[in-house]
């Protein structure tokens, strides 16, 4: 499965705790902590869960395997809210 941002129109701004996102089309916002902000940054292109966890593990004290469930939960929530899209690998 590959993930990518759903729209280039999503606005973002840094906040003390991480990053605030706003979709101006749906008026939906999403707050990310510092780890979530790293994940969002990685989503500038189409990436896999493994690629995201490699990045997270390189910046935080967590194993790649240990972060998969948490990262996947965040990605699923962000997809439900319309901030990103998920594609089967090779389907795009």
C-alpha positions in Angstrom: 0.0 0.0 0.0 1.3 3.5 -0.9 0.1 6.7 0.7 0.2 10.3 -0.5 -1.4 13.7 0.3 -4.9 14.0 -1.2 -4.6 17.6 -2.2 -2.0 20.3 -2.8 -4.5 22.9 -1.4 -4.1 21.7 2.2 -2.7 24.5 4.3 -0.2 23.9 7.0 1.4 25.9 9.8 3.8 25.0 12.5 2.5 25.1 16.1 4.3 24.5 19.4 3.3 20.9 19.5 3.9 20.1 15.8 1.8 21.0 12.8 -1.8 22.2 12.1 -3.4 21.2 8.8 -6.5 22.7 7.2 -8.4 21.6 4.1 -10.0 24.8 2.9 -12.4 22.9 0.6 -14.0 20.9 3.5 -13.1 23.2 6.4 -11.6 20.2 8.2 -8.5 20.6 10.3 -6.1 18.1 11.8 -3.4 18.6 14.5 -0.2 16.6 14.3 2.4 16.2 17.0 6.1 16.3 16.1 6.1 12.7 15.0 3.0 13.2 12.9 4.6 16.2 11.3 7.6 14.0 10.2 5.1 11.6 8.7 3.2 14.4 6.9 6.5 15.7 5.5 7.3 12.3 4.2 3.9 12.2 2.4 5.0 14.8 -0.2 5.3 12.0 -2.6 3.8 8.5 -2.8 5.4 6.4 0.0 4.9 3.0 1.7 4.3 2.3 5.3 7.8 0.8 5.5 9.4 4.0 4.0 7.5 6.1 6.6 8.6 3.9 9.5 12.2 4.0 8.3 12.1 7.8 8.5 10.3 7.8 11.9 12.8 5.3 13.3 15.7 7.4 12.1 14.4 10.5 14.0 12.9 9.0 17.1 13.8 6.3 19.6 11.5 3.6 18.1 12.1 0.5 16.0 10.7 0.4 12.5 8.6 -2.6 13.4 7.5 -1.0 16.7 6.0 2.0 14.9 4.0 0.3 12.2 0.7 -0.1 14.1 0.8 3.5 15.4 1.7 5.0 12.0 -0.9 2.9 10.2 -3.5 4.1 12.7 -2.6 7.7 12.0 -2.6 7.2 8.2 -6.0 5.5 8.4 -7.4 8.4 10.4 -5.9 11.0 8.0 -7.4 9.1 5.0 -10.8 9.0 6.7 -10.6 12.8 7.2 -9.6 13.3 3.6 -6.0 14.4 4.1 -4.4 11.6 2.2 -5.1 8.8 -0.2 -4.1 5.1 -0.1 -3.3 3.1 -3.2 -2.4 -0.5 -3.8 1.2 -0.6 -5.0 1.3 -0.4 -8.8 -2.3 0.8 -9.2 -1.6 4.4 -9.8 
